[in-house]
Every structure is written in structure tokens, then in C-alpha cells.
Amino acid sequence: MLTVLLLSACGSGVRVQRSTVQYFDSSFSATVANKSFKVKKPRNGDYPLLDLFWIWQVKADNVQVFFAGDKLMFQYLDNGQPVEKQFAGHFKEKGYYEYYFSRKRIQIPPFIGFIYSRIDVYRVRLALTNEGDLIVDHKLDNSGNILIFGAGASVRGQSFFKASRSITK
């Protein structure tokens, strides 16, 4: 019974075909619409760009996105006042930029966690479409279990944002 439960655990994988993705580096700079024009597996609906980065209740139409070294920078107007936010993530060898808001995993025994597990992960990955638009892959996993009793939720999706001006090298 336990084996069946472990093998049938839920998961969600959202992938973009490699031929439609362009990876970028720290020279990227773009003015990006805060509202997505396309969503894959939204489950809970469409998310504005700033909401995906835990910046809520801002009515900005556009966000200036650029990098200062490894730091992802956002500049936008909130009630007419300029605001700047930064996120210290990393460029990965695969070519995307990754930032974790939360990355906590406790699993007993390690890697399987069928006796006890507590997972709290929220991460975003950024890449570009071939047209230069921004792709934000977002994953939220807040779950846990004790023996066969488990609870929680996992959401993963991708949002595509129009880049009105993009500079990449």
C-alpha cells in the first residue's frame, strides 16, 4: 500500500520546448508588461509579474527589468512614486535565472520522506522566448506528511510577459 502511495504522488511539470526558449545573461534589460499575455497551467488564474515576486497591491502597468551583477532589479511606479526592488538569485548553467523565496525541505528518511516530510518551496525561473518576451516559471510547494497522512498544495505554472524594449548581447 505504501509503495502505491509513493508511486502515485501528485506532481506537475510544465515545460517550454527548448526551441522556443532563448536564455540570457546579466546584460538583459527590458520594459515588461505587468500583466501576462499567455499562461500555461495557471490552476489559480493569471498572475501579474509583480505578484509572482510577492509584491502585491501595486497597480503598475510596466516594470523595468534588468540585472546588476547577479541581482535581478525591478523598477516601477507605485502611485506615481518610483520604487526599486532587488532579488539576489543566480544564473544557472542551463541558461535561466533562478530565485528562491523559500527553500525548506525536511524529509525523514532523506530524499523519500515517507515517515515524515515538510516542504516549503517557492521559486521562480526566468528565461526569454525567441521573440524576446519574458517567461516566468513559478513553483509553489507547501506540503507535508506523517506516515500515510499527508496534506498540502503544489502549484506550478508559466506566465509570459510582453517585453516592449529588450536589449540582450
C-alpha positions in Angstrom: 0.0 0.0 0.0 2.8 2.4 0.9 4.6 1.7 -2.3 1.4 2.6 -4.3 1.1 5.8 -2.4 4.7 6.8 -3.1 4.5 5.9 -6.8 1.2 7.8 -7.3 2.2 11.1 -5.6 1.0 14.1 -7.4 3.3 16.3 -9.4 3.0 19.0 -12.0 5.6 19.6 -14.7 5.4 22.5 -17.1 7.9 22.7 -19.8 8.6 25.0 -22.7 10.1 23.4 -25.7 13.9 24.2 -25.9 13.4 25.5 -29.5 11.1 28.3 -28.2 13.4 29.5 -25.3 16.3 31.9 -25.5 18.5 32.1 -22.4 20.0 35.3 -21.3 22.7 36.8 -19.1 23.2 39.9 -16.9 23.2 42.2 -19.9 19.4 41.8 -20.2 17.3 44.9 -19.8 13.6 45.2 -20.8 10.4 47.1 -20.0 7.9 44.3 -19.4 4.2 44.5 -19.1 3.0 43.7 -15.6 0.1 41.6 -17.0 0.8 38.3 -18.7 -0.4 37.7 -22.3 -0.2 33.9 -22.0 -0.4 31.4 -19.1 0.4 27.7 -19.0 -1.3 25.7 -16.3 -2.4 28.6 -14.2 -4.6 26.5 -11.8 -5.5 29.5 -9.8 -5.6 32.0 -12.6 -3.4 34.7 -14.1 -0.7 36.4 -12.0 0.8 39.8 -12.7 4.6 39.9 -12.8 4.9 41.7 -9.5 2.6 39.3 -7.7 4.9 36.4 -8.8 7.6 38.2 -6.9 5.5 38.8 -3.8 4.9 42.4 -4.5 1.1 42.8 -4.0 -1.4 45.6 -4.4 0.6 47.6 -6.9 -1.2 48.9 -10.0 1.9 49.3 -12.2 1.4 48.8 -15.9 5.0 48.2 -16.7 8.1 47.0 -14.9 11.7 47.8 -15.9 13.6 44.6 -15.5 17.4 44.5 -15.5 20.4 42.9 -13.7 23.1 44.5 -11.5 25.6 41.6 -11.4 23.6 38.6 -10.2 20.9 40.7 -8.7 17.6 40.9 -10.5 16.3 44.5 -10.4 12.7 45.8 -10.8 11.8 49.5 -11.2 8.2 50.6 -11.4 5.8 53.4 -10.4 3.5 52.9 -7.4 1.0 55.7 -7.0 3.3 57.9 -9.1 6.3 57.2 -6.8 9.3 55.3 -8.3 10.1 52.0 -6.5 13.1 49.7 -6.9 13.2 46.1 -5.7 16.1 43.7 -5.9 16.3 39.9 -5.7 19.6 38.1 -5.2 19.3 34.9 -7.3 21.7 33.1 -9.6 22.2 32.5 -13.3 22.2 28.7 -13.8 24.4 26.8 -16.2 21.3 25.8 -18.1 20.8 29.5 -19.0 17.9 30.7 -16.9 17.9 32.9 -13.8 16.6 31.4 -10.6 15.4 32.9 -7.4 14.1 31.2 -4.2 11.8 33.0 -1.8 11.6 29.9 0.3 13.6 26.6 0.2 12.9 24.4 3.2 12.8 20.7 2.9 12.8 18.3 5.9 12.4 14.6 4.9 12.9 11.5 7.1 14.4 9.4 5.7 16.2 11.7 3.3 15.0 12.0 -0.3 11.9 9.9 0.2 10.3 11.2 3.3 7.7 8.5 3.8 7.9 8.7 7.6 7.9 12.5 7.9 8.3 15.4 5.5 7.7 19.1 5.5 8.3 21.0 2.2 8.0 24.8 1.8 9.4 25.9 -1.5 8.6 28.9 -3.7 10.9 29.6 -6.6 10.8 31.5 -9.9 12.9 30.9 -13.0 13.2 33.5 -15.8 14.0 33.0 -19.5 13.1 34.6 -22.8 11.0 33.4 -25.8 12.6 33.7 -29.2 10.6 36.8 -29.7 12.3 38.4 -26.6 9.3 38.2 -24.3 9.9 37.2 -20.6 8.9 33.7 -19.4 8.5 33.3 -15.6 8.2 29.7 -14.4 6.9 29.7 -10.9 6.6 26.8 -8.4 5.0 26.8 -5.0 5.0 23.6 -2.9 3.7 23.7 0.6 3.1 20.2 1.8 3.9 17.6 4.3 3.1 14.1 5.7 3.4 11.9 8.7 3.4 8.3 7.6 0.4 7.9 5.2 -1.3 11.1 6.3 -0.4 14.0 4.0 -1.7 17.4 3.2 -0.7 20.5 1.3 -0.7 22.1 -2.1 1.6 22.4 -5.1 1.1 24.9 -7.9 3.4 25.3 -10.9 2.8 27.3 -14.0 4.4 29.6 -16.5 3.4 33.2 -17.3 4.6 35.0 -20.5 5.0 38.8 -20.4 5.4 41.1 -23.3 8.8 43.0 -23.4 8.3 46.3 -25.1 12.0 47.1 -25.3 14.6 44.4 -24.9 18.4 44.5 -25.1 20.5 41.4 -24.9 24.0 40.6 -26.0 
